[in-house]
């Protein structure tokens, strides 16, 4: 049975305790990252989708690096949007973080996310140690 390593970077310990989930789990040469949302370091949430996307991808990058991976190692990305019409605005931010070698990607519209002001959540799988 593969060993599981729970990843909870500094500053996310309260999320682990309060909401009962890890930011990521590493096992068998890959990392599965929990949904990352558009909340900034001071717990601010931008009103616009581009600002939220920038924070969500920045948060994803930080969790991946804490797990020994990187954005370049992402194999699959799922984006959950409250308004699918905003997907083109997200693409403009997406290419800032994934300028080439795009991962497999799924975009899904959902009714709501964990906080009513959130418009986007990004979940990913990546390789570790390659």
Buried (B, 14 or more C-beta within 10 A) or exposed (E): EEEEBEBBBEEBEEBBEEEEBBBBBBEEEBBBBBBBBBBBEEEEBBEEBBBBBBBBBBBBBBBBEBBBBBBBBBEBBBBBBBEEEBBEBBBEBBEEBBEEEEBEBEBEEEEEBEEEEBBBBBBBBBBBEE
